[in-house]
Amino acid sequence: MQHSEPGYNAWTSLRDIPRDVNISSLTVDGVARCIQLLGFEDKAQTFRKEDVDGRLLMALDESTLIRDFGFRGIEAKKVLLFAREGWQPNCD
């Protein structure tokens, strides 16, 4: 599989993801990496299994994330805010 987002394997924390990354252009592996970095390591494999790339991630809604991926409500909101607005927790 060819990756359109160079260096995503080097991302070791959310801070490594460029703020201007085009989420809709991420590959399946890029999306799974982001899901891991958001703290949902246990869900990343499901994103791979379902072939969720950036474009599909942008089309998902909260109920789909809860029903089909097993997220709790607040977790689904985090994923959607990350995908749509670049949200990251402000822990400083």
Residue pairs with C-beta under 8 A, 6 or more apart in sequence:
1 27
1 28
1 29
2 27
3 27
3 29
3 30
4 25
4 26
4 27
4 30
5 21
5 25
5 26
5 27
5 30
8 26
8 27
8 29
8 30
8 33
9 33
10 16
11 17
11 33
11 34
11 37
12 37
13 37
14 37
14 38
14 88
14 89
15 88
16 37
17 34
17 37
17 88
19 86
21 86
22 54
23 34
23 54
23 57
23 58
23 82
23 83
23 84
23 86
24 54
24 55
24 57
24 58
25 54
25 55
26 34
26 53
26 54
26 57
27 53
27 54
28 47
28 48
28 51
28 52
28 53
29 48
30 53
30 54
31 47
31 52
31 53
31 54
31 57
32 44
32 45
32 47
32 48
32 52
33 44
34 82
35 41
35 43
35 44
35 47
35 79
36 44
38 78
38 79
38 82
40 71
40 75
40 79
43 69
43 70
43 71
46 69
46 70
47 57
47 69
50 68
52 60
54 83
57 79
57 83
58 83
58 84
60 79
60 80
60 83
61 80
62 73
62 76
62 77
62 80
65 71
65 75
65 76
65 79
65 80
66 72
66 73
66 76
71 79
78 87
81 87
82 88
